[in-house]
Amino acid sequence: MADQLADDIITMIKAHADPDIGEIGPDTELTALGIHSLELTEIIFDLEEAYGIEIEMNTVDAWSNLKTVQDMIEAVRVLIAKKA
């Protein structure tokens, strides 16, 4: 069964990624997507708004903690679970 949360997050990431990247999957590294600090901040804002969560990390922490698309998916999943 498809993971709707993962699919939604990948869609949000694609909106900010380099359009020439091609397919994005859970193992895709964020740095490979051409995403820089501004885009990462925008993605985090999109995720907070979409899921009613608060991601408390500055950009330096974000880059050190979130290496792949899957890292981002799992971070959001944990925050949604805490909110529930």
C-alpha positions in Angstrom: 0.0 0.0 0.0 1.3 3.4 -0.9 2.4 5.7 1.9 0.2 8.8 1.4 2.3 11.0 3.8 5.5 10.1 2.0 3.9 10.8 -1.4 2.6 14.2 -0.2 6.0 15.2 1.2 7.8 14.1 -1.9 5.4 16.2 -3.9 6.2 19.2 -1.7 9.9 18.6 -2.1 9.6 18.3 -5.9 8.0 21.8 -6.0 11.3 23.2 -4.6 13.8 20.8 -6.2 15.8 21.3 -9.4 13.4 20.4 -12.2 16.1 18.3 -14.0 16.5 15.9 -11.1 14.0 13.3 -12.3 12.5 10.8 -10.0 12.6 11.5 -6.2 12.4 8.7 -3.8 12.8 8.1 0.0 16.5 7.4 -0.4 17.2 10.6 -2.4 19.6 12.9 -0.7 18.3 16.4 -0.2 21.6 17.9 -1.4 21.2 16.0 -4.7 18.0 17.9 -5.3 19.6 21.3 -5.6 17.8 22.3 -2.5 19.6 25.1 -0.6 18.8 26.7 2.8 16.0 29.0 1.5 14.2 26.1 -0.3 14.6 23.9 2.8 13.1 26.6 4.9 10.2 26.9 2.5 9.6 23.2 2.5 9.6 23.2 6.3 7.0 26.0 6.3 4.9 24.0 3.8 5.0 20.9 6.0 4.1 22.9 9.1 1.1 24.4 7.4 -0.1 21.2 5.7 0.1 19.1 8.9 -0.5 21.6 11.7 2.9 20.9 13.2 5.8 23.0 14.4 9.3 22.0 13.3 11.7 23.5 15.8 15.1 23.6 14.2 17.2 26.3 12.6 18.7 25.7 9.1 22.0 24.5 10.5 20.2 21.8 12.6 18.0 21.0 9.6 20.9 20.3 7.3 22.7 18.1 9.9 19.5 16.1 10.8 17.8 15.8 7.5 20.0 14.1 4.9 17.5 12.2 2.8 13.8 12.5 1.8 13.1 9.6 4.1 14.7 11.6 7.0 12.2 14.4 6.4 9.3 12.0 6.1 10.1 10.3 9.4 10.6 13.7 11.2 7.2 14.8 10.1 5.6 11.4 11.0 7.0 11.8 14.6 5.7 15.3 14.9 2.3 14.3 13.7 2.2 11.4 16.2 3.2 13.7 19.0 0.4 16.1 18.1 -2.3 13.3 18.0 
